[in-house]
Amino acid sequence: MKIKIGLFVGYDGSNYYGAQFQKEERLDSIMRAIINTLLKYYCIKESNSTDPKKIGMKCTSRTDKGVHALLNVFQCKVERNILVDKELYNNIKEDLGKKNIYLYKVVKITKSWLGHKSVSTRLYNYFIPVDVLNNEIKKFKTVFNKFKGRHSFHNFTDVSKVKVDFYRNIVAIDYSEVNYKNRKYLKINLTGNSFILHQIRKMVGTAICLTINSSISVIDSIFTDMFLPDKIYHTPLAPSEYLLLCDINFFTNSFKNTNNDIIQLEITNEEKLKFFNEFLADKIFNESNNKKWNEFFENFNKFKRFDYLRNLI
């Protein structure tokens, strides 16, 4: 008998083409990596391993290529009871660990529970080296705060790849400063109901360029224009290496499964912090990522489509 489970994981997304399953086998994804581990330990049939729909696999939040996650949840149906077989659980945890995917826990979920529809808000972090902002932290905050609220983010995604309602609600934005190995970073805490492809990275890229190239007096008019549904602008894409899916807030933090057991949908902050410090910090704050900012500014200065963001007084 098949069992519907939820796998609570964090992952280093450096070498993955996002969370979602990619049809091309060479494009490895978090979902494909999990499916291959489940197949290895006979939790799913080989005939069902080539299409996530066959095992009902979904994730609560999609992440782009190269983006990390402190917490994401993947649900699917399996044919072996991972919950009661400790050896099986440990084997799966170890195998996923070799793929830079950290398994926090596995829970049994109800047939009707859909993770992506049970999420109220998603929290993302983006870390910007302060020197990238020319130390204009206060100005950057003023610019980035313009994103708060409900807007059409059609100019902050790849329109050719996304056919959805572009309106999204940014619930909260706050900031803190982080010091890591003698370098200062501005940490953006961004809470929203949902996000579209590249949205956060394009928000960050645009805000950085406006901070460096414009005066505060023109910011309101620029954002008013960019949020108009009939106005089209190309926006710069900030590096993926500094983006982190930090947390997922469900409408309810627990529910009863078919056995009447209470299932907790939370992972403690202590567990997540431990995973971050041991596996993600060095990936995000790696000095080799500096070249990504060089590439970012080279592209910004190279393409005429970004002229509207330059020398705004």
C-alpha positions, -999 to +999 in steps of 0.1 A: +000+000+000+013+034-009+020+060+018+018+097+012+047+114+029+063+148+033+101+152+033+113+183+051+147+192+036+172+220+033+197+221+004+227+236-012+214+246-046+248+254-061+249+225-086+212+221-092+189+235-119+163+245-093+138+226-072+115+215-100+120+183-120+137+189-154+128+167-183+164+167-196+183+142-174+215+163-176+197+191-159+198+178-123+173+192-099+165+188-062+133+168-071+152+145-095+179+139-068+152+129-042+134+107-067+167+089-075+173+083-038+138+069-033+143+047-063+177+034-050+160+021-019+129+007-037+105+032-023+092+039-057+091+018-089+115+025-118+086+029-141+074+058-120+108+075-116+108+094-149+077+115-141+071+131-107+033+131-114+033+094-112+042+095-075+024+127-068+055+146-061+052+184-055+072+209-035+058+237-014+081+263-030+100+264-063+135+277-062+156+288-092+188+274-105+216+278-079+193+290-051+196+275-017+169+265+008+169+264+046+136+246+044+114+232+017+089+204+017+085+177-010+055+154-009+051+121-027+037+086-025+061+058-016+058+020-013+080+014+017+072+028+052+102+052+058+085+063+090+089+030+109+120+015+092+148+034+109+175+017+088+157+028+056+153+063+070+190+066+079+200+052+044+179+078+027+192+106+049+228+096+042+223+093+005+206+127+003+234+142+024+259+131-003+239+152-027+240+183-004+204+178+006+198+177+043+168+156+055+152+171+087+124+146+090+097+126+071+061+127+081+030+109+070+005+133+055-032+130+045-043+123+009-060+157+007-030+178+020-013+198-007+018+216+006+020+243-020-016+253-013-012+251+025+014+278+027+004+313+039+037+330+034+073+323+023+103+340+038+134+346+016+168+361+025+191+379+001+226+389+012+243+418-005+280+427+002+279+462+016+307+474-007+285+464-037+261+492-026+290+517-022+280+517+015+247+534+005+227+511+029+201+537+039+194+547+003+191+511-008+165+504+020+145+535+008+145+521-027+138+485-019+109+494+004+090+506-026+083+469-034+062+464-003+025+458-009+005+443-038+019+452-073+021+438-108+056+423-110+055+416-147+087+436-151+105+415-125+103+381-141+110+364-175+077+371-192+085+346-220+087+318-195+059+327-171+023+327-180+006+336-147-011+364-129+018+388-122+003+404-092+021+395-060+019+408-024+051+416-005+039+413+031+070+425+050+105+437+043+131+442+070+169+442+072+199+433+094+236+434+089+258+403+089+295+400+094+312+369+080+350+365+077+356+402+079+331+412+052+298+430+059+266+420+042+231+436+042+206+408+048+172+414+033+143+395+050+115+393+024+081+379+032+054+373+006+025+350-002+042+337-033+068+347-059+073+342-096+104+332-116+134+354-109+112+380-091+134+385-060+167+386-079+153+411-104+139+432-075+174+432-059+192+439-091+170+468-100+172+483-065+210+481-065+212+499-099+188+526-088+207+531-055+240+536-073+227+556-104+197+577-093+186+604-069+159+597-043+136+623-059+129+602-090+124+568-073+086+572-068+079+580-104+101+551-117+083+525-095+049+539-104+058+534-140+073+499-136+042+486-117+018+497-145+007+466-163+010+481-198+046+493-193+074+470-202+110+473-188+140+450-188+153+446-153+188+434-142+191+399-126+211+398-093+233+366-087+215+335-074+243+326-050+231+350-024+194+340-024+180+317+003+146+303+008+146+307+046+112+295+059+077+284+050+047+294+071+017+272+068-019+282+075-018+257+104+014+243+119-001+209+126-028+185+115-040+150+123-031+122+098-052+091+091-039+075+122-051+104+143-014+113+150-007+150+153+018+160+126+040+191+133+049+211+102+076+231+118+114+227+120+130+244+150+151+275+145+180+256+162+179+229+136+178+253+107+206+275+121+228+244+126+222+234+089+229+270+078+262+273+097+275+238+088+264+237+051+253+270+036+272+298+051+305+291+033+285+287+000+267+320+003+296+341+017+323+325-005+348+350-018+346+333-052+311+347-056+326+382-060+330+376-097+293+372-100+289+409-090+316+418-116+295+400-142+263+417-130+277+452-134+294+443-167+260+432-181+243+463-167+268+486-183+268+466-216+232+465-226+212+495-238+180+480-225+191+492-190+197+528-201+166+540-182+183+530-149+214+551-155+222+587-143+187+595-131+186+629-113 
